C-alpha cells in the first residue's frame, strides 16, 4: 500500500508541478499512450516494459554492491 501511495504521489507531483521541459517518464508516457476516451493497452504495456529496462540493468550492474551492503548491515 505504501509503495502504491508513493508512486502515485510521485506521478501527481510530476504531473502538477513540473514544467514541459523536465517531466518524469511516467507523466510523459501517460500523455503519449492515452487520450480522453481511448487507451491502447498494447502501447501501455510496451511503454511500461521500456521504462523497466534502465532500473533492472542498474540492479544487475550494481548487484555486487547491493549484496555487500546487505551483508555488512547484518553483521552489525
Protein Blocks (a to p, Z undefined) as FASTA:
>chain_A
ZZmmmmmmmmmmmmmmpcfklccfklmmmmmmpcfkbccfklmmmmmmmmmmmmmmmmmm
mmmmmmmmmmmmmmZZ
